[in-house]
Amino acid sequence: MIKNEQELWNYVDQLVEGIREDYNMSDFDVDLDDFDIEDVIHQTVEGCEYVIYYNRAHSICLNCDIQRGESLVEEMGIKPSSYNDYASWVAYAELRLRVLDRFNIYY
């Protein structure tokens, strides 16, 4: 479970490293002509344990700064069906934004 900001950033770095390994990318070697990095990030984050398991999503929401994630969920027009659904969407949005940050893609 994520207990603080540092643990969240460590997890983000694990996701980024996994993407880099899967696509044979060196640091900051993103060739958008070869593939859509944002789609890869979406797929990676969408399937991670902190998005698909409610209790893990809640650990991000309770222990970390999630303002950007909450704003993105609102901008996307997501209407969660429950508190658990909301936590998963916020965790997804927060992780996605942080992974994008690591690839120097800013929103």
Summary of the structure (lengths in Angstrom):
residues: 107
radius of gyration: 13.6
end to end distance: 26.8
largest distance: 40.0
contacts: 297
relative contact order: 0.19
helix: 67%
strand: 0%
